[in-house]
Amino acid sequence: MSPSYAARDAGVAVDRDGRSAARYARRATVNSLGSLRRTAPAEREPTVSSKALRVAMAAASAAGLDGPALASAHGISPRSLDDADARFSHDLWVAIFTAIEQHARDPSIGLRLAAELPMGHWDTMDFMIAASATVGDAVARIERYFVLISTAVDHRTVRVGDEVHVRREHRPGVRRSRAATELAVATIVRRLRALSATPVNPRWVAFAHARTAAPSAYERAFGCPVYFERDADVIALSPELLDAPMAAAQPALCAVLERHASLLIERASRADEGVVQQVRAAVATELHHGAPTLATVARRLATSVRTLQRRLDAQGQRFLSIVEETRFELARGYLADPQISLGEVGYLVGFADPSAFSKAFRRWSGESPTSFRARERAAIGGRSARGR
């Protein structure tokens, strides 16, 4: 379908005699954005929840850093920290913890934060652990729903001889933080210990990183031998411990919480997808002024440049790549309409100079706009002939 017919069918008035670039931009939003191919990276950049980032900011303050200044330097607004649905780049989380490790006088700060983190901080995750029937059920829910906290790590339970190992493994290429890892492992142990009806004491705990704090700090946190520079972060449990009951087991409530957790994961996924579509729509609307800047699109979306950049970073998306993809897809749609001249097509996708548009289109597609239009026209003619 040509852009003009798509626009008409969508209820957009088409004025052939008095075309305006703005009208075509609106049409582009209706017509072409729906068919844009999303060129996603093989792996999205991992993210952490606002709750996780709040812990990092609390740790920064505890380490003597200027929390507000640190947040401002990384483009973190107080409003975004208070947004329960906000997601932040895992690299940002690591950068903050790296600053903490460099400035903290207490090398056991991750362990100390775990001890101070109140029950309920992790919301749905904490309540699902508490309502689980057994320790094994609680561990299974940590494995399944930890993405609510972070998508950078996976947890899995494996039987090794006469032990059960809860392995915490960072995804390939993901940056690590010693303090953040110790915080996470200690939090899991403390939650299971506090919420089970039977004392939960690991047989041993292992970390992939080297030891930095005093042995006594690890003894206080875990109450078992702790090893370092291993192949993964591991909590080793006795197999029979998985059958131990939780103190406040509520299977019916747990089922409700699981449904809620699944909805949260789905909503977070939709929100992440949404920012890319919003940017594409804003780019299409602004193209008649030329290629828009990040600041221009941020103003149209009523957000700050830093916030928009952070949201795109969390999706592994580059703003300039989105602009180029949008231009290419819109150009293809316009070229399919023989009533739009090549000069107009270039103008409508943000090029004042037709030769610059031709060079860009050749870079995108490997052929000139004229060649593309001729090939499309021939293909349409072939389909029409076959249909008769």
C-alpha positions as CSV (number, residue, x, y, z in Angstrom):
1,M,0.0,0.0,0.0
2,S,1.4,3.4,-0.9
3,P,1.8,6.0,1.9
4,S,-1.1,8.2,0.5
5,Y,-3.6,5.3,0.7
6,A,-2.4,4.2,4.1
7,A,-2.8,7.8,5.4
8,R,-6.3,8.1,3.9
9,D,-7.3,4.7,5.4
10,A,-6.0,5.9,8.8
11,G,-8.2,9.0,8.6
12,V,-5.4,11.4,7.8
13,A,-6.5,14.0,5.2
14,V,-4.4,13.9,2.1
15,D,-4.0,17.1,0.1
16,R,-2.3,16.3,-3.2
17,D,-2.2,19.9,-4.4
18,G,-0.9,21.4,-1.2
19,R,1.3,18.7,0.3
20,S,3.2,19.8,3.4
21,A,6.2,18.1,5.0
22,A,4.4,18.2,8.3
23,R,1.4,16.3,6.8
24,Y,3.8,13.7,5.5
25,A,5.5,13.4,8.8
26,R,2.1,12.7,10.5
27,R,1.3,10.2,7.7
28,A,4.7,8.6,8.3
29,T,3.9,8.1,11.9
30,V,0.6,6.4,11.1
31,N,1.8,4.3,8.1
32,S,5.4,3.4,8.3
33,L,6.2,3.1,11.9
34,G,4.0,0.1,12.3
35,S,6.1,-1.9,9.9
36,L,9.6,-0.8,11.1
37,R,11.9,-3.7,11.7
38,R,13.3,-3.5,15.1
39,T,17.0,-4.1,14.8
40,A,17.7,-5.3,18.3
41,P,21.1,-6.5,19.5
42,A,21.6,-10.2,20.1
43,E,21.5,-9.5,23.8
44,R,19.9,-6.5,25.4
45,E,21.9,-4.6,27.8
46,P,21.1,-5.9,31.2
47,T,19.2,-3.6,33.6
48,V,18.5,-3.3,37.3
49,S,15.4,-2.1,39.1
50,S,15.0,1.2,40.8
51,K,15.0,-0.6,44.1
52,A,18.4,-2.1,43.3
53,L,19.7,1.4,42.4
54,R,18.4,2.8,45.6
55,V,20.5,0.3,47.5
56,A,23.5,1.4,45.5
57,M,22.8,5.1,46.3
58,A,22.4,4.2,50.0
59,A,25.7,2.4,49.9
60,A,27.4,5.4,48.3
61,S,26.2,7.6,51.1
62,A,27.3,5.1,53.7
63,A,30.8,5.1,52.0
64,G,31.0,8.8,52.5
65,L,30.3,9.8,48.9
66,D,28.1,12.7,48.0
67,G,25.0,10.8,46.9
68,P,23.1,13.6,45.2
69,A,26.3,14.7,43.3
70,L,26.9,11.1,42.2
71,A,23.3,10.7,41.1
72,S,23.5,13.9,39.1
73,A,26.8,12.9,37.5
74,H,25.1,9.7,36.2
75,G,21.9,11.4,35.1
76,I,19.8,9.9,37.9
77,S,16.9,12.0,39.0
78,P,15.2,11.6,42.4
79,R,12.0,11.2,40.6
80,S,13.3,8.2,38.6
81,L,14.6,6.6,41.8
82,D,11.1,6.8,43.2
83,D,9.5,5.2,40.1
84,A,8.9,1.6,41.0
85,D,8.8,0.6,37.3
86,A,12.0,2.4,36.3
87,R,14.9,0.3,35.0
88,F,18.5,1.4,34.9
89,S,21.6,0.1,33.1
90,H,23.5,-2.6,34.9
91,D,26.7,-0.7,33.9
92,L,25.4,2.3,35.8
93,W,24.8,0.1,38.9
94,V,28.4,-1.3,38.6
95,A,29.8,2.2,38.1
96,I,28.3,3.3,41.3
97,F,29.5,0.3,43.2
98,T,33.0,0.7,41.7
99,A,33.1,4.2,43.1
100,I,31.9,2.8,46.5
101,E,34.7,0.2,46.5
102,Q,37.3,2.9,45.7
103,H,36.2,5.2,48.4
104,A,34.8,3.0,51.2
105,R,37.0,2.5,54.2
106,D,35.0,-0.6,55.0
107,P,35.8,-3.4,52.5
108,S,32.8,-5.4,53.9
109,I,30.3,-2.8,52.9
110,G,28.3,-5.2,50.7
111,L,27.9,-7.6,53.6
112,R,26.9,-4.8,56.0
113,L,24.3,-3.5,53.6
114,A,22.7,-7.0,53.4
115,A,22.4,-7.0,57.2
116,E,20.7,-3.6,57.2
117,L,18.3,-4.2,54.3
118,P,14.8,-4.4,55.8
119,M,12.5,-7.3,54.9
120,G,10.1,-6.1,52.2
121,H,12.6,-3.9,50.4
122,W,12.4,-6.2,47.4
123,D,8.6,-6.1,47.5
124,T,7.1,-9.0,45.5
125,M,10.3,-11.0,45.6
126,D,10.6,-10.8,49.4
127,F,6.9,-11.7,49.9
128,M,7.1,-14.6,47.5
129,I,10.0,-16.1,49.4
130,A,8.2,-15.7,52.7
131,A,5.0,-17.3,51.4
132,S,6.7,-20.3,49.7
133,A,6.0,-23.7,51.1
134,T,9.6,-24.8,51.5
135,V,13.1,-23.5,51.2
136,G,13.4,-25.3,47.9
137,D,10.3,-23.5,46.6
138,A,11.7,-20.2,47.8
139,V,15.0,-20.9,46.0
140,A,13.1,-21.8,42.8
141,R,11.3,-18.5,42.9
142,I,14.5,-16.6,43.3
143,E,15.8,-18.3,40.2
144,R,12.6,-17.6,38.2
145,Y,11.9,-14.0,39.3
146,F,15.3,-12.5,40.0
147,V,14.9,-10.6,36.7
148,L,12.6,-8.2,38.6
149,I,15.8,-7.1,40.4
150,S,18.4,-7.6,37.8
151,T,18.7,-9.1,34.3
152,A,22.5,-9.3,34.5
153,V,22.7,-12.6,36.5
154,D,21.1,-16.0,36.4
155,H,20.6,-18.3,39.4
156,R,20.3,-22.1,39.0
157,T,20.2,-25.0,41.4
158,V,22.3,-28.1,40.7
159,R,22.9,-31.3,42.6
160,V,26.6,-32.0,43.1
161,G,27.3,-35.2,45.0
162,D,25.7,-34.9,48.4
163,E,25.2,-31.1,48.1
164,V,22.9,-28.7,46.4
165,H,24.6,-25.7,44.8
166,V,22.7,-22.5,44.2
167,R,25.0,-21.0,41.5
168,R,24.9,-17.2,40.7
169,E,26.4,-16.6,37.3
170,H,26.8,-13.4,35.5
171,R,25.8,-13.4,31.9
172,P,28.6,-13.3,29.3
173,G,30.3,-10.0,29.0
174,V,28.6,-8.4,32.0
175,R,30.7,-6.3,34.3
176,R,30.9,-7.4,37.9
177,S,31.2,-5.6,41.3
178,R,32.6,-7.3,44.3
179,A,30.6,-5.3,46.8
180,A,27.3,-5.8,44.8
181,T,27.9,-9.5,44.5
182,E,28.5,-9.9,48.3
183,L,25.4,-7.9,49.0
184,A,23.3,-10.1,46.7
185,V,24.6,-13.5,48.0
186,A,24.4,-12.4,51.7
187,T,20.9,-11.1,51.1
188,I,19.7,-14.5,49.7
189,V,21.2,-16.3,52.7
190,R,19.7,-13.8,55.2
191,R,16.3,-14.0,53.6
192,L,16.2,-17.8,53.7
193,R,17.5,-17.9,57.2
194,A,15.1,-15.3,58.5
195,L,12.0,-16.7,56.9
196,S,12.4,-20.5,57.2
197,A,11.0,-22.5,60.1
198,T,14.3,-24.4,60.2
199,P,17.7,-22.7,60.6
200,V,19.3,-22.3,57.2
201,N,23.0,-22.6,57.4
202,P,25.0,-23.2,54.2
203,R,27.7,-25.8,54.2
204,W,29.9,-23.2,52.5
205,V,29.8,-20.2,50.3
206,A,32.1,-19.3,47.4
207,F,32.9,-16.2,45.4
208,A,34.5,-15.7,42.0
209,H,36.4,-12.7,43.2
210,A,39.3,-12.4,45.7
211,R,38.8,-11.8,49.4
212,T,39.1,-8.2,50.5
213,A,37.4,-8.0,53.9
214,A,38.5,-9.7,57.1
215,P,37.6,-13.4,57.5
216,S,35.5,-12.5,60.6
217,A,33.2,-10.3,58.4
218,Y,32.3,-13.3,56.2
219,E,31.9,-15.6,59.2
220,R,29.4,-13.2,60.7
221,A,27.5,-12.9,57.4
222,F,27.3,-16.6,56.5
223,G,28.3,-18.7,59.6
224,C,30.2,-21.2,57.4
225,P,33.4,-21.5,55.5
226,V,33.8,-19.0,52.7
227,Y,36.1,-19.6,49.7
228,F,37.3,-17.1,47.0
229,E,38.5,-17.0,43.4
230,R,36.3,-19.9,42.4
231,D,34.6,-20.4,39.0
232,A,31.3,-19.0,40.2
233,D,29.4,-17.5,43.2
234,V,27.9,-20.5,45.0
235,I,25.8,-21.2,48.1
236,A,26.2,-24.9,49.0
237,L,23.2,-26.4,50.9
238,S,22.3,-29.8,52.3
239,P,19.8,-31.5,50.0
240,E,17.4,-32.2,52.9
241,L,17.3,-28.4,53.7
242,L,15.3,-27.8,50.5
243,D,12.3,-29.7,52.0
244,A,12.4,-27.6,55.2
245,P,9.2,-25.6,55.6
246,M,9.0,-21.8,55.5
247,A,7.7,-20.2,58.7
248,A,4.8,-18.3,57.1
249,A,4.0,-20.5,54.1
250,Q,0.8,-19.4,52.3
251,P,0.5,-21.3,49.0
252,A,-2.6,-19.4,47.9
253,L,-1.0,-16.1,48.5
254,C,2.2,-17.2,46.8
255,A,0.2,-18.1,43.7
256,V,-1.3,-14.6,43.6
257,L,2.2,-13.1,44.1
258,E,3.6,-15.2,41.2
259,R,0.9,-14.0,38.9
260,H,1.7,-10.4,40.0
261,A,5.4,-11.0,39.4
262,S,4.7,-12.3,35.9
263,L,2.7,-9.2,35.1
264,L,5.5,-7.0,36.4
265,I,8.0,-8.7,34.1
266,E,5.6,-8.4,31.2
267,R,5.0,-4.7,32.0
268,A,8.7,-4.0,32.2
269,S,9.3,-5.6,28.9
270,R,6.5,-3.6,27.2
271,A,7.9,-0.4,28.8
272,D,11.3,-1.1,27.4
273,E,9.9,-1.8,23.9
274,G,7.8,1.4,24.2
275,V,10.6,3.9,24.4
276,V,12.1,2.8,21.1
277,Q,8.7,3.2,19.4
278,Q,8.2,6.6,21.0
279,V,11.6,7.8,19.8
280,R,10.8,6.5,16.2
281,A,7.5,8.3,16.1
282,A,9.1,11.5,17.4
283,V,11.9,11.3,14.8
284,A,9.4,10.8,12.0
285,T,7.5,13.9,13.1
286,E,10.6,16.0,13.3
287,L,12.3,14.9,10.1
288,H,10.9,17.8,8.0
289,H,13.2,20.1,10.0
290,G,16.2,17.8,9.2
291,A,17.7,15.0,11.2
292,P,16.5,15.7,14.8
293,T,18.9,15.7,17.7
294,L,18.5,13.8,20.9
295,A,17.6,17.0,22.7
296,T,14.9,17.7,20.2
297,V,13.3,14.3,20.6
298,A,13.6,14.5,24.4
299,R,11.7,17.8,24.4
300,R,9.0,16.3,22.3
301,L,8.7,13.3,24.7
302,A,8.7,15.7,27.7
303,T,11.7,14.1,29.3
304,S,15.4,15.1,29.8
305,V,18.2,14.2,27.5
306,R,19.9,12.1,30.2
307,T,16.7,10.2,31.0
308,L,16.0,9.4,27.4
309,Q,19.6,8.4,26.8
310,R,19.5,6.1,29.9
311,R,16.3,4.4,28.7
312,L,17.8,3.8,25.2
313,D,21.1,2.6,26.8
314,A,19.1,0.1,28.9
315,Q,17.7,-1.3,25.6
316,G,21.1,-1.4,23.9
317,Q,19.9,1.1,21.4
318,R,21.8,4.0,19.8
319,F,19.8,7.2,19.0
320,L,21.6,7.8,15.7
321,S,20.9,4.2,14.6
322,I,17.2,4.7,15.3
323,V,17.2,8.0,13.3
324,E,18.9,6.2,10.3
325,E,16.5,3.2,10.5
326,T,13.5,5.5,10.6
327,R,14.7,7.5,7.7
328,F,15.4,4.4,5.6
329,E,12.0,2.9,6.3
330,L,10.1,6.1,5.6
331,A,12.1,6.6,2.4
332,R,11.2,3.2,1.2
333,G,7.6,3.9,1.8
334,Y,7.7,7.2,0.0
335,L,9.6,5.8,-3.0
336,A,6.8,3.2,-3.5
337,D,4.5,6.1,-4.3
338,P,5.2,7.2,-7.9
339,Q,3.5,10.6,-7.3
340,I,6.2,11.7,-4.8
341,S,9.3,13.0,-6.6
342,L,12.8,11.9,-5.5
343,G,13.5,15.4,-4.3
344,E,10.4,15.4,-2.2
345,V,11.3,12.0,-0.7
346,G,14.7,13.3,0.3
347,Y,13.2,16.4,1.9
348,L,10.6,14.4,3.7
349,V,13.2,12.3,5.4
350,G,15.3,15.2,6.5
351,F,17.7,15.9,3.5
352,A,17.9,19.4,2.0
353,D,20.3,18.2,-0.7
354,P,19.1,15.5,-3.1
355,S,22.6,14.2,-3.6
356,A,23.1,13.7,0.1
357,F,19.8,11.7,0.2
358,S,21.0,9.5,-2.7
359,K,24.3,8.8,-1.0
360,A,22.5,8.0,2.3
361,F,20.0,5.7,0.6
362,R,22.8,3.9,-1.2
363,R,24.6,3.4,2.1
364,W,21.4,2.0,3.7
365,S,20.3,-0.3,0.8
366,G,23.3,-0.8,-1.5
367,E,21.4,0.8,-4.4
368,S,20.3,4.3,-5.6
369,P,16.8,5.6,-4.9
370,T,16.1,5.6,-8.7
371,S,17.1,1.9,-8.9
372,F,15.0,1.0,-5.8
373,R,11.9,2.8,-7.3
374,A,12.3,1.1,-10.6
375,R,12.7,-2.3,-9.0
376,E,9.7,-1.8,-6.8
377,R,7.6,-0.6,-9.8
378,A,8.6,-3.7,-11.7
379,A,7.7,-6.0,-8.8
380,I,4.3,-4.3,-8.5
381,G,3.7,-4.7,-12.2
382,G,4.7,-8.4,-12.0
383,R,2.3,-9.0,-9.1
384,S,-0.5,-7.2,-11.0
385,A,0.1,-9.3,-14.1
386,R,0.0,-12.6,-12.2
387,G,-3.2,-11.5,-10.5
388,R,-5.1,-11.0,-13.8
